Amino acid sequence: MNSCFGFRNLQSDLFNFKMFQPLYLQKNDTIAIVSTARKITLREIKPAIKLLENWGLNVIIGETIGLEENQFAGKDTERVNDFQKMLNNPKIKAIWCARGGYGTVRIIDQLDFTEFKKNPKWLIGYSDITVLHNHAHNLGFETLHATMPLDVSKNTDEALVSMRKCLFGEAISYKIESSKENKIGKALGELVGGNLSILYSLLGSKSSINTKDKILFIEDLDEYLYHLDRMLMNLKRNGYFENLKGLIVGGMTDMHDNKIPFGKNAKEIILDSTSEYNFPVVFNFPTGHLNDNRALIFGRKIELNVNENETEISIFE
């Protein structure tokens, strides 16, 4: 009886603990669009500006939109200064990163989050923006893993609606058809993760996350299968799976093989890497480098229910 009572208290403590949540958006709030990574033009983000204005939001365009330094949206110092201005501005309620590629890790250690902690705002994006998600998570703040301005013209209505619901504090949950490769089970925990290549690159740094008692999300694009195996082996050796509650796998898009086949596909590699653990695993979740890129709130408690016919994810308020 004492053991059961202790377990109930543990569950209660886990459920009641919450990361700091930025304020939900309201009409006439202001959202900034910047680029922390690859270069992008104003023309390319016009569909996103129109979308935000249709939601009743005001838009500030960062100085990095249109800047160019080889493949980057300006020099490192220019990207730092642009993002820092948005972090420090209390009138800005969310920062939407325009695109991914590569470059956010080059500026993360030069950013000062002092004012952000006083006036937190939603940090939005995916792929290379995993750097910001993980860094903010370690500071104790929720962030929004969602599509980016570059992709808006290609995104499904469901993807865009899911982002709006998350930003405006509307109830959201997902039900998807279960894959035959799923590992059945239930889990309750805080959602963390992002792009697998970025998670791998952050290991050993102060932006690397602790996955204990959490639910991990991963996705990736344009990787060789042997490298996928290498990254998962490194996460495993770093303890990412030891006390994990569950694993959600989004798009593993455009995977490649060598002339001499690796011998396993992406799902088989993931199952092999996690075979000694008992947590549920769900494949084909519609998030990542996909047109149907549904939004997820990192740092938020979710309930994962994986059965033979259907997978359900409930996101708590």
C-alpha positions as CSV (number, residue, x, y, z in Angstrom):
1,M,0.0,0.0,0.0
2,N,2.8,2.4,0.8
3,S,4.5,1.5,-2.5
4,C,1.3,2.3,-4.4
5,F,0.8,5.5,-2.5
6,G,4.4,6.6,-3.4
7,F,3.9,5.7,-7.1
8,R,0.7,7.8,-7.2
9,N,2.6,10.8,-5.6
10,L,5.4,10.3,-8.2
11,Q,2.9,10.4,-11.0
12,S,1.2,13.5,-9.5
13,D,4.6,15.3,-9.1
14,L,5.5,14.5,-12.7
15,F,2.1,15.7,-14.0
16,N,2.0,18.9,-12.0
17,F,5.6,20.1,-12.8
18,K,5.4,22.5,-15.7
19,M,8.0,24.3,-17.8
20,F,7.5,28.0,-18.1
21,Q,4.9,28.7,-20.8
22,P,5.1,32.0,-22.8
23,L,1.8,33.8,-23.0
24,Y,-0.6,32.6,-25.7
25,L,-1.1,35.0,-28.6
26,Q,-4.1,37.3,-29.0
27,K,-5.2,39.4,-32.0
28,N,-3.0,42.5,-32.6
29,D,0.0,40.8,-30.9
30,T,3.3,41.1,-32.7
31,I,5.4,38.3,-34.2
32,A,8.9,38.7,-35.6
33,I,10.3,36.8,-38.6
34,V,14.1,36.3,-38.6
35,S,16.6,33.9,-40.1
36,T,19.2,32.3,-37.8
37,A,20.6,30.0,-40.5
38,R,20.3,30.0,-44.3
39,K,19.6,33.1,-46.4
40,I,16.1,33.9,-47.5
41,T,14.4,36.7,-49.4
42,L,11.4,38.8,-48.5
43,R,9.5,37.4,-51.5
44,E,9.9,33.9,-50.2
45,I,8.2,34.7,-46.9
46,K,5.3,36.8,-48.2
47,P,2.8,33.9,-47.9
48,A,3.8,33.6,-44.3
49,I,3.3,37.3,-43.7
50,K,-0.2,37.1,-45.3
51,L,-1.0,34.1,-43.1
52,L,-0.1,35.9,-39.9
53,E,-2.0,39.0,-40.9
54,N,-5.0,36.9,-41.6
55,W,-4.7,35.6,-38.0
56,G,-4.9,39.2,-36.8
57,L,-1.2,39.5,-35.9
58,N,1.2,42.3,-36.6
59,V,4.5,41.3,-38.3
60,I,8.0,42.7,-37.8
61,I,10.6,41.6,-40.4
62,G,14.1,41.1,-39.1
63,E,17.1,42.6,-40.7
64,T,18.4,39.2,-41.6
65,I,15.6,38.7,-44.2
66,G,17.4,39.5,-47.5
67,L,20.9,39.5,-46.1
68,E,23.5,37.2,-47.6
69,E,26.9,35.9,-46.5
70,N,27.6,32.9,-48.7
71,Q,24.8,30.5,-47.7
72,F,24.0,32.3,-44.5
73,A,21.4,35.1,-43.8
74,G,24.2,37.5,-43.1
75,K,27.3,37.3,-41.0
76,D,27.2,35.5,-37.6
77,T,27.3,38.9,-35.9
78,E,24.4,40.2,-38.0
79,R,22.3,37.1,-37.2
80,V,23.1,37.4,-33.5
81,N,22.2,41.1,-33.4
82,D,18.9,40.6,-35.3
83,F,17.8,37.7,-33.0
84,Q,18.9,39.5,-29.9
85,K,16.8,42.6,-30.8
86,M,13.8,40.4,-31.0
87,L,14.6,38.5,-27.8
88,N,14.9,41.9,-25.9
89,N,11.8,43.5,-27.3
90,P,8.9,43.0,-24.8
91,K,6.3,43.9,-27.4
92,I,7.2,40.9,-29.6
93,K,5.3,37.8,-28.4
94,A,6.8,35.2,-30.7
95,I,9.9,34.8,-33.0
96,W,9.3,32.7,-36.1
97,C,12.5,31.5,-37.7
98,A,12.2,31.8,-41.5
99,R,14.0,28.6,-42.5
100,G,16.5,26.0,-41.4
101,G,19.5,24.7,-43.3
102,Y,22.6,25.3,-41.1
103,G,23.8,28.1,-38.9
104,T,21.9,28.4,-35.6
105,V,24.6,26.6,-33.7
106,R,27.1,29.2,-34.8
107,I,25.3,32.0,-32.9
108,I,23.6,30.2,-29.9
109,D,26.5,30.9,-27.5
110,Q,26.6,34.6,-28.3
111,L,22.9,35.1,-27.5
112,D,21.9,36.6,-24.1
113,F,18.6,35.2,-22.8
114,T,18.4,37.6,-19.8
115,E,15.5,39.7,-21.2
116,F,13.8,36.7,-22.7
117,K,13.6,35.2,-19.2
118,K,11.8,38.4,-18.1
119,N,9.5,38.5,-21.1
120,P,9.4,35.0,-22.6
121,K,8.0,34.6,-26.1
122,W,7.3,31.6,-28.4
123,L,10.4,30.4,-30.4
124,I,9.0,28.7,-33.5
125,G,10.6,26.5,-36.1
126,Y,12.0,23.0,-36.8
127,S,15.0,21.3,-38.4
128,D,18.1,23.5,-37.6
129,I,15.9,25.4,-35.1
130,T,16.3,22.4,-32.8
131,V,19.3,24.2,-31.5
132,L,17.0,26.9,-30.1
133,H,14.4,24.4,-28.9
134,N,17.0,22.4,-26.8
135,H,18.7,25.5,-25.5
136,A,15.5,27.1,-24.4
137,H,14.4,23.8,-22.9
138,N,17.4,23.8,-20.6
139,L,16.5,27.3,-19.5
140,G,13.1,26.0,-18.5
141,F,10.9,27.3,-21.4
142,E,8.4,25.8,-23.7
143,T,8.9,26.3,-27.5
144,L,6.9,25.5,-30.6
145,H,8.1,22.9,-33.1
146,A,6.2,23.9,-36.2
147,T,6.5,24.8,-39.9
148,M,8.5,27.8,-41.0
149,P,7.8,30.8,-43.4
150,L,9.7,29.2,-46.3
151,D,7.2,26.3,-46.3
152,V,3.9,28.0,-45.8
153,S,2.8,27.9,-49.4
154,K,3.4,24.2,-49.5
155,N,1.9,23.2,-46.1
156,T,-1.4,21.5,-45.6
157,D,-4.2,23.3,-44.0
158,E,-3.9,20.9,-41.0
159,A,-0.3,21.9,-40.4
160,L,-1.1,25.6,-40.4
161,V,-4.2,25.2,-38.2
162,S,-2.2,23.2,-35.7
163,M,0.4,26.0,-35.4
164,R,-2.4,28.6,-34.9
165,K,-4.1,26.5,-32.3
166,C,-0.9,26.0,-30.3
167,L,0.0,29.7,-30.5
168,F,-3.5,30.9,-29.5
169,G,-4.0,28.3,-26.7
170,E,-6.7,26.3,-28.4
171,A,-7.1,22.6,-27.4
172,I,-5.2,20.2,-29.7
173,S,-4.7,16.5,-30.0
174,Y,-3.7,14.1,-32.7
175,K,-5.0,10.7,-33.9
176,I,-3.2,8.9,-36.6
177,E,-3.4,5.4,-38.1
178,S,-0.9,3.1,-36.4
179,S,2.0,1.6,-38.3
180,K,2.6,-2.1,-38.1
181,E,6.2,-1.4,-36.9
182,N,4.9,0.5,-33.8
183,K,5.7,-0.7,-30.3
184,I,2.4,-0.7,-28.4
185,G,2.1,1.1,-25.1
186,K,1.1,4.2,-23.1
187,A,3.3,7.0,-21.8
188,L,3.0,10.3,-19.9
189,G,5.8,12.8,-20.0
190,E,7.3,16.0,-21.2
191,L,7.9,16.3,-24.9
192,V,11.4,17.1,-26.1
193,G,13.6,16.5,-29.2
194,G,13.7,17.7,-32.8
195,N,15.9,17.0,-35.7
196,L,18.0,13.9,-35.1
197,S,21.2,15.3,-36.8
198,I,21.0,18.4,-34.6
199,L,20.4,16.4,-31.4
200,Y,23.4,14.4,-32.3
201,S,25.5,17.5,-33.0
202,L,24.6,19.0,-29.6
203,L,25.7,16.1,-27.5
204,G,28.2,17.1,-24.9
205,S,27.3,20.8,-25.1
206,K,25.2,22.9,-22.7
207,S,22.4,22.7,-25.3
208,S,22.1,18.9,-25.0
209,I,18.9,17.8,-23.3
210,N,18.2,15.4,-20.5
211,T,15.6,12.9,-21.6
212,K,14.9,11.2,-18.3
213,D,11.2,10.5,-17.8
214,K,10.4,12.4,-21.0
215,I,9.0,11.5,-24.4
216,L,11.4,12.1,-27.3
217,F,10.5,13.2,-30.8
218,I,12.9,12.7,-33.7
219,E,12.8,13.4,-37.5
220,D,15.4,13.9,-40.2
221,L,16.0,14.5,-43.9
222,D,18.4,13.5,-46.6
223,E,20.6,11.2,-44.5
224,Y,22.4,7.9,-45.3
225,L,21.1,4.9,-43.4
226,Y,24.5,4.1,-41.9
227,H,24.7,7.6,-40.5
228,L,21.2,7.3,-39.0
229,D,22.5,4.2,-37.2
230,R,25.6,6.1,-36.1
231,M,23.5,8.9,-34.6
232,L,21.2,6.6,-32.8
233,M,24.1,4.6,-31.4
234,N,25.6,7.8,-30.1
235,L,22.3,8.9,-28.5
236,K,22.0,5.5,-26.9
237,R,25.6,5.6,-25.5
238,N,24.8,9.0,-24.1
239,G,21.9,7.6,-22.1
240,Y,19.0,9.1,-24.2
241,F,17.0,5.9,-24.1
242,E,17.7,4.6,-20.6
243,N,14.9,6.3,-18.7
244,L,12.8,7.4,-21.7
245,K,9.0,7.2,-21.5
246,G,8.3,7.0,-25.2
247,L,9.6,7.7,-28.7
248,I,7.7,9.5,-31.5
249,V,9.3,9.3,-34.9
250,G,8.2,11.9,-37.5
251,G,9.3,12.1,-41.1
252,M,12.4,10.2,-42.0
253,T,12.4,11.8,-45.4
254,D,14.6,11.0,-48.5
255,M,16.9,8.5,-46.7
256,H,19.8,7.2,-48.8
257,D,21.7,3.9,-49.0
258,N,25.2,3.1,-50.3
259,K,26.0,0.8,-53.2
260,I,26.6,-1.9,-50.6
261,P,23.3,-1.8,-48.8
262,F,23.2,-1.1,-45.1
263,G,20.7,-3.9,-44.7
264,K,18.0,-2.1,-42.7
265,N,15.5,0.7,-43.5
266,A,15.0,3.7,-41.2
267,K,12.3,2.0,-39.1
268,E,14.3,-1.1,-38.6
269,I,17.4,0.9,-37.5
270,I,15.4,2.8,-34.9
271,L,13.8,-0.4,-33.6
272,D,17.1,-2.1,-33.4
273,S,18.6,0.8,-31.5
274,T,15.8,0.8,-28.9
275,S,15.1,-3.0,-28.8
276,E,16.3,-3.5,-25.2
277,Y,13.9,-0.8,-23.9
278,N,10.2,-1.2,-23.1
279,F,8.9,2.3,-24.0
280,P,6.3,2.7,-26.8
281,V,7.4,3.8,-30.2
282,V,5.2,5.4,-32.9
283,F,6.3,5.9,-36.5
284,N,4.9,8.1,-39.3
285,F,3.9,11.0,-37.1
286,P,3.1,13.9,-39.4
287,T,5.9,16.3,-38.3
288,G,9.2,17.2,-39.8
289,H,10.3,17.8,-43.4
290,L,6.8,17.2,-44.7
291,N,4.2,19.4,-46.2
292,D,1.9,18.1,-43.4
293,N,4.1,19.3,-40.7
294,R,1.9,19.4,-37.5
295,A,2.9,21.5,-34.6
296,L,4.1,20.2,-31.3
297,I,4.8,22.0,-28.0
298,F,8.2,21.1,-26.6
299,G,8.4,21.1,-22.8
300,R,4.7,20.4,-22.5
301,K,3.3,17.3,-20.9
302,I,1.7,14.9,-23.4
303,E,0.0,11.6,-23.2
304,L,1.0,9.0,-25.8
305,N,-1.3,6.1,-26.4
306,V,-0.1,3.6,-29.1
307,N,-2.4,0.7,-29.9
308,E,-2.7,-1.6,-32.9
309,N,-5.2,0.5,-34.8
310,E,-4.6,4.1,-33.8
311,T,-2.1,6.3,-32.1
312,E,-3.3,9.2,-30.0
313,I,-1.3,12.2,-28.7
314,S,-3.0,14.4,-26.1
315,I,-1.4,17.7,-25.4
316,F,-2.2,19.1,-21.9
317,E,-3.0,22.7,-21.1
